[in-house]
Amino acid sequence: MKVNRLKKSYRKTNVLNWLKGIIILIFIFTITILVYIYAYSHPFSIFPIKNVLVDGNKHLSDEEIVELAGIKTNESLIKISNKEISRTLLESPWIKSVSIRKKFPDTLFLAVEEVEPLALLDVNGYLFLVDDRGRFLEEFKDNPIPFLPVITGDPFKEKEGFSEALKLARLMNDKGFSSERDCIEIIIKKPHELTVRVDGTVIKIGAGTYEDKLTRFIEIEEEVKRRGITVDYIDLRFANKAVVKPINKQG
């Protein structure tokens, strides 16, 4: 009898604990729902955003990113949607990826990864920063950036030539060639006619095997300087061969 009473008491205690747990969960759920309802009907009154911390940006300012995200002063931290902010920011050609974190009661963290500009594109005298896929980042109205190659021509008329120019610019940047030169201009033409002007020296480079061609150019450039030859152009379009055309001096 005593054992049965103990079992019944144990079961009763378990049931009561279970009911208490359910009641607590319902209470928490109800409070949460009420808080969200209140936050959405009074967006500027509960957990207002007082700090927006931005990390990872080099080209866009903190203020520009906050403006792009559409975050309003004192907007409720509960109300804003991480998914919506990410979608809005990723519409910018400068933004590659976004990570968002809320820290209650009043702080929003935005970590962004920006697209790196590959080159300057000169279209009829208008300069645009472009990425490695040829997407326009923004119009560039200041002085050219010294360490970026300038691609000149119409990318819409010469799509294949533009694609090859991007490959060449990418290699030049990756190998540090761009940062070592004062001026690099890649002229968009048919791929086999692709031409580069490096610090005044014209190079007929053609398409493909760019790393090998740049290595040959550096070797030829050193030899030309050593001999004091004034060059009209250097033709590197042929495998394992280079043609150096000097400027004929008359008189």
C-alpha positions as CSV (number, residue, x, y, z in Angstrom):
1,M,0.0,0.0,0.0
2,K,2.8,2.4,0.9
3,V,4.5,1.6,-2.4
4,N,1.4,2.3,-4.4
5,R,0.9,5.6,-2.6
6,L,4.4,6.6,-3.4
7,K,3.9,5.7,-7.1
8,K,0.7,7.8,-7.2
9,S,2.4,10.7,-5.5
10,Y,5.4,10.5,-8.0
11,R,3.0,10.4,-11.0
12,K,1.0,13.3,-9.6
13,T,4.2,15.3,-9.1
14,N,5.3,14.6,-12.7
15,V,2.0,15.6,-14.0
16,L,2.0,18.8,-12.0
17,N,5.6,19.6,-13.2
18,W,4.6,18.9,-16.8
19,L,1.6,21.2,-16.5
20,K,3.7,23.9,-14.9
21,G,6.2,23.6,-17.8
22,I,3.4,23.9,-20.4
23,I,1.9,26.9,-18.6
24,I,5.4,28.6,-18.5
25,L,5.9,27.9,-22.2
26,I,2.5,29.3,-23.1
27,F,3.2,32.3,-21.0
28,I,6.6,32.9,-22.7
29,F,5.1,32.4,-26.1
30,T,2.2,34.8,-25.4
31,I,4.5,37.5,-24.1
32,T,6.8,37.0,-27.1
33,I,3.8,37.4,-29.5
34,L,2.6,40.5,-27.6
35,V,6.0,42.1,-27.7
36,Y,6.3,41.5,-31.5
37,I,2.7,42.8,-32.1
38,Y,3.5,45.9,-30.0
39,A,6.9,46.4,-31.8
40,Y,5.3,46.3,-35.2
41,S,2.4,48.6,-34.2
42,H,4.9,51.0,-32.4
43,P,8.1,50.5,-34.5
44,F,10.0,53.3,-32.7
45,S,9.2,52.6,-29.1
46,I,10.7,49.2,-28.2
47,F,14.4,48.2,-28.5
48,P,15.2,51.2,-30.7
49,I,18.5,51.0,-32.6
50,K,21.0,53.4,-31.2
51,N,24.2,51.8,-32.6
52,V,24.9,50.4,-36.1
53,L,28.4,48.9,-36.3
54,V,29.8,48.2,-39.8
55,D,32.8,46.0,-40.5
56,G,34.7,45.0,-43.6
57,N,34.0,48.0,-45.7
58,K,36.9,49.8,-47.5
59,H,35.3,51.6,-50.4
60,L,31.8,52.4,-49.0
61,S,31.6,54.5,-45.9
62,D,29.6,53.4,-42.8
63,E,27.0,56.0,-43.5
64,E,26.6,54.9,-47.1
65,I,26.1,51.3,-46.0
66,V,23.5,52.2,-43.4
67,E,21.7,54.3,-46.0
68,L,21.8,51.5,-48.6
69,A,20.4,49.1,-45.9
70,G,17.5,51.5,-45.3
71,I,17.9,51.5,-41.6
72,K,16.0,54.3,-39.9
73,T,17.0,56.1,-36.7
74,N,15.4,54.6,-33.6
75,E,13.8,51.8,-35.7
76,S,12.9,48.8,-33.5
77,L,15.6,46.1,-33.4
78,I,12.8,43.6,-33.3
79,K,11.0,44.9,-36.3
80,I,13.8,45.0,-38.9
81,S,14.3,41.9,-41.1
82,N,17.9,40.5,-41.5
83,K,16.8,38.9,-44.7
84,E,15.4,42.2,-46.1
85,I,18.5,44.2,-45.2
86,S,20.7,41.6,-46.8
87,R,18.6,41.6,-50.0
88,T,18.8,45.4,-50.1
89,L,22.5,45.6,-49.6
90,L,23.3,42.9,-52.1
91,E,21.6,45.0,-54.8
92,S,24.6,47.3,-54.6
93,P,27.3,46.2,-57.1
94,W,29.9,47.0,-54.4
95,I,28.5,44.4,-51.9
96,K,29.6,40.8,-52.3
97,S,28.2,39.3,-49.1
98,V,26.5,40.4,-45.9
99,S,26.3,39.1,-42.3
100,I,23.9,40.7,-39.9
101,R,23.7,40.2,-36.1
102,K,21.4,41.8,-33.6
103,K,22.6,42.5,-30.0
104,F,19.8,43.6,-27.7
105,P,18.8,46.0,-26.5
106,D,20.1,48.6,-29.1
107,T,22.9,47.4,-31.4
108,L,23.0,46.1,-35.0
109,F,26.1,44.6,-36.5
110,L,26.6,44.6,-40.3
111,A,29.6,42.7,-41.6
112,V,30.1,43.2,-45.4
113,E,32.5,41.8,-48.0
114,E,33.0,44.3,-50.8
115,V,33.9,43.7,-54.4
116,E,37.4,44.7,-55.3
117,P,37.7,47.0,-58.4
118,L,39.8,45.4,-61.1
119,A,40.3,48.2,-63.6
120,L,39.1,51.5,-64.8
121,L,37.0,51.3,-68.0
122,D,37.3,54.3,-70.4
123,V,34.3,54.5,-72.7
124,N,34.4,57.6,-74.8
125,G,36.1,59.6,-72.1
126,Y,33.8,58.5,-69.3
127,L,35.6,56.5,-66.6
128,F,34.0,53.6,-64.7
129,L,35.3,51.3,-62.0
130,V,34.6,47.7,-63.0
131,D,35.1,44.4,-61.1
132,D,36.6,41.1,-62.4
133,R,33.4,40.2,-64.2
134,G,33.2,43.5,-66.0
135,R,30.3,44.8,-63.9
136,F,30.1,48.6,-63.5
137,L,30.7,49.6,-59.9
138,E,30.4,53.3,-60.3
139,E,31.4,56.2,-62.5
140,F,34.8,57.5,-61.5
141,K,35.2,61.3,-61.7
142,D,38.5,61.8,-59.8
143,N,42.0,61.3,-61.0
144,P,42.7,57.8,-62.2
145,I,43.9,55.3,-59.5
146,P,47.6,54.7,-60.4
147,F,47.7,51.0,-59.6
148,L,44.7,50.0,-61.6
149,P,44.9,49.3,-65.4
150,V,42.8,51.4,-67.7
151,I,40.7,49.4,-70.3
152,T,39.8,51.6,-73.3
153,G,37.1,50.9,-75.8
154,D,33.5,49.8,-76.1
155,P,32.8,46.6,-74.1
156,F,29.4,46.2,-75.7
157,K,30.8,46.1,-79.3
158,E,33.8,44.0,-78.5
159,K,32.6,41.6,-75.9
160,E,35.3,38.9,-76.5
161,G,38.0,41.5,-76.5
162,F,36.7,43.0,-73.3
163,S,36.6,39.5,-71.7
164,E,40.3,39.0,-72.7
165,A,41.2,42.5,-71.4
166,L,39.7,41.6,-68.0
167,K,41.8,38.4,-67.9
168,L,44.9,40.4,-68.6
169,A,44.1,43.1,-66.0
170,R,43.4,40.4,-63.4
171,L,46.8,38.7,-64.0
172,M,48.6,42.1,-63.9
173,N,47.0,42.9,-60.6
174,D,47.6,39.4,-59.1
175,K,51.3,39.4,-60.1
176,G,51.9,43.0,-58.8
177,F,52.7,44.2,-62.3
178,S,50.1,47.0,-62.1
179,S,51.4,48.5,-58.9
180,E,55.0,48.6,-60.4
181,R,53.9,50.7,-63.4
182,D,52.9,54.3,-63.7
183,C,50.4,53.8,-66.6
184,I,48.8,50.7,-68.1
185,E,46.3,51.0,-70.9
186,I,44.6,47.9,-72.4
187,I,43.0,48.7,-75.7
188,I,39.9,46.6,-76.5
189,K,40.0,45.1,-79.9
190,K,39.4,41.6,-81.4
191,P,41.1,39.1,-79.1
192,H,44.0,38.4,-81.5
193,E,44.5,42.2,-81.9
194,L,44.6,43.0,-78.2
195,T,47.1,45.8,-77.5
196,V,48.6,47.1,-74.3
197,R,50.4,50.4,-73.7
198,V,52.8,50.1,-70.7
199,D,54.4,53.4,-69.6
200,G,54.4,54.5,-73.2
201,T,55.6,51.2,-74.8
202,V,53.1,49.6,-77.2
203,I,52.7,45.9,-76.9
204,K,50.8,43.8,-79.4
205,I,49.9,41.0,-77.0
206,G,47.0,39.1,-78.7
207,A,44.9,36.6,-76.7
208,G,46.0,34.0,-74.1
209,T,49.3,32.9,-72.4
210,Y,49.5,36.3,-70.7
211,E,51.8,35.3,-67.9
212,D,54.4,34.0,-70.4
213,K,54.0,37.1,-72.6
214,L,54.5,39.5,-69.6
215,T,57.6,37.6,-68.6
216,R,59.0,38.0,-72.1
217,F,58.1,41.7,-72.2
218,I,60.0,42.4,-69.0
219,E,63.1,40.6,-70.4
220,I,62.9,42.5,-73.7
221,E,62.2,45.8,-71.9
222,E,65.5,45.4,-69.9
223,E,67.4,44.6,-73.0
224,V,66.0,47.5,-75.0
225,K,66.8,49.9,-72.2
226,R,70.3,48.5,-72.0
227,R,70.9,49.1,-75.7
228,G,69.2,52.5,-75.7
229,I,66.7,51.6,-78.4
230,T,63.6,53.7,-79.0
231,V,60.8,51.3,-79.6
232,D,57.8,51.8,-81.9
233,Y,56.1,48.6,-80.7
234,I,56.8,45.1,-79.4
235,D,54.9,42.2,-80.9
236,L,54.4,39.2,-78.6
237,R,51.5,37.5,-80.4
238,F,53.6,34.6,-81.6
239,A,54.7,31.7,-79.4
240,N,58.3,31.7,-78.3
241,K,59.0,34.7,-80.5
242,A,59.1,38.5,-80.1
243,V,59.3,41.2,-82.7
244,V,60.8,44.5,-81.6
245,K,60.1,47.4,-84.1
246,P,62.4,50.3,-83.4
247,I,61.6,53.9,-84.4
248,N,63.6,54.8,-87.5
249,K,65.6,57.9,-86.8
250,Q,66.1,60.1,-89.8
251,G,68.9,62.5,-90.3
